[in-house]
Amino acid sequence: MDDRDRELGIIPGKPVELVAVAVRRAAVRCVVISSKLPVVLRGGLFAVEGEIITVKPKKVWQFGHTINLSGDAQSIRCDVKALQLKPLALHKLGPMNPAEDEFIQENDPFSKYYKPILERGERNVFKMEQVIPFEDPENFETDPIIDASELHNAGEFFEANEILREVLTADLRCLDAHAHMGNWELNFTNHHNDFILEMAKRHYQVGVGIGELTLGEDFPELLPWGIMDNRPFLRCYHGLGLALWRLGDNNRARKVFEHMLWLNPMDNQGARFLLDAMDKGESWYDLDF
């Protein structure tokens, strides 16, 4: 083992944990967890950005300024707490009572889903920090998420993903990047495909996990969609529920949809309609979009 390998925290033959930050077909840009240094893992893997890859190294070499690594991938897992990320900030904005908003009408067919929310009464409204690398807050034309979305809508799929890979390389806490990458997988086909749905779920899981570093599980307060900075987390959460439902994991999907309604009673994402469809025994594929 030479000084370079020691600095990287890599010992030949000893498993090392890498965080995937940019997954491409033939290589994965990673960060070594123990040393925080970048390395490129050569060879195609079905990982998603933010997952941890455990590799048994075979060879380490440098080409230009890039450290390369080859080896056997022993496992790939989602373990956001192990990423040692700084939790997103959470700002308390004040109390609100959903019962006073009158968004539930008399004889509303969805009122049963709102009963525990209305009975709880007043809760505090929070705004989650949104991280968008390379964005100039004073110039809307610098938003890389919008740029990637426009490219994807134009059929430039590789270029769109490249933008989000660069965003996540800069900061894995960009929840909107995880949400969009999950959405692109989820919406790739309306036909059932376990592999594609599983990949979508994994993108969303990373985004939700990063958000839950701040919120914890089952956050009891309000995170309204009307506050723009809350939307990336809510998109990840919504996508996770849809992926779980399409994969047949109805119990976990229901829990997500119920909690979506709890976080955002105005229900801009339509969780109540999804719960109603589940109660009727319908699947996602029965819905008419």
QUIPENOR-V57752 format. One record per backbone hydrogen bond with DSSP energy under -0.5 kcal/mol. CO is the residue of the C=O (numbers start at 1). NH is the residue of the N-H. If there is no record, write none. Layout:
CO/NH + CO/NH
This chain:
2/6 + 3/7 + 4/8 + 5/9 + 5/10 + 11/14 + 13/15 + 14/57 + 16/18 + 16/55 + 17/33 + 18/20 + 18/53 + 19/31 + 20/50 + 22/24 + 22/29 + 26/43 + 27/24 + 28/41 + 29/21 + 29/22 + 30/39 + 31/19 + 32/36 + 37/32 + 39/30 + 39/41 + 40/42 + 40/69 + 41/28 + 45/47 + 48/51 + 51/20 + 51/53 + 52/54 + 52/77 + 53/18 + 53/55 + 54/74 + 54/75 + 55/16 + 55/57 + 56/72 + 57/13 + 59/70 + 61/68 + 63/66 + 66/63 + 66/68 + 67/40 + 68/61 + 69/42 + 70/58 + 70/59 + 71/73 + 72/56 + 72/74 + 75/54 + 77/52 + 77/79 + 79/82 + 80/83 + 81/84 + 85/87 + 89/129 + 90/92 + 91/127 + 94/125 + 96/98 + 96/123 + 97/100 + 98/101 + 103/105 + 105/108 + 108/111 + 110/113 + 110/114 + 111/114 + 111/115 + 114/118 + 115/119 + 116/120 + 117/121 + 121/98 + 123/96 + 124/222 + 125/93 + 125/94 + 127/91 + 130/132 + 132/135 + 135/137 + 136/139 + 139/136 + 139/142 + 140/143 + 142/144 + 143/147 + 144/148 + 145/149 + 146/150 + 147/151 + 148/152 + 149/153 + 150/154 + 151/156 + 152/155 + 155/157 + 156/160 + 157/161 + 158/162 + 159/163 + 160/164 + 161/165 + 162/166 + 163/167 + 164/168 + 165/169 + 166/170 + 167/171 + 171/174 + 173/175 + 174/177 + 174/178 + 175/179 + 176/180 + 177/181 + 178/182 + 179/183 + 180/184 + 181/185 + 182/186 + 183/187 + 185/188 + 193/197 + 194/198 + 195/199 + 196/200 + 197/201 + 198/202 + 199/203 + 200/204 + 201/205 + 202/206 + 203/207 + 204/208 + 205/209 + 206/210 + 207/211 + 208/212 + 209/213 + 210/213 + 210/214 + 211/214 + 211/215 + 212/216 + 216/219 + 222/126 + 224/227 + 226/228 + 227/230 + 227/231 + 228/231 + 230/234 + 231/235 + 232/236 + 233/237 + 234/238 + 235/239 + 236/240 + 237/241 + 238/242 + 239/243 + 240/244 + 241/245 + 242/246 + 243/247 + 244/249 + 245/248 + 248/250 + 249/253 + 250/254 + 251/255 + 252/256 + 253/257 + 254/258 + 255/259 + 256/260 + 257/261 + 258/262 + 259/263 + 260/264 + 263/223 + 264/267 + 267/270 + 270/274 + 271/275 + 272/276 + 273/277 + 274/278 + 275/279 + 276/280 + 277/282 + 278/281 + 283/286 + 283/287 + 284/287 + 287/289
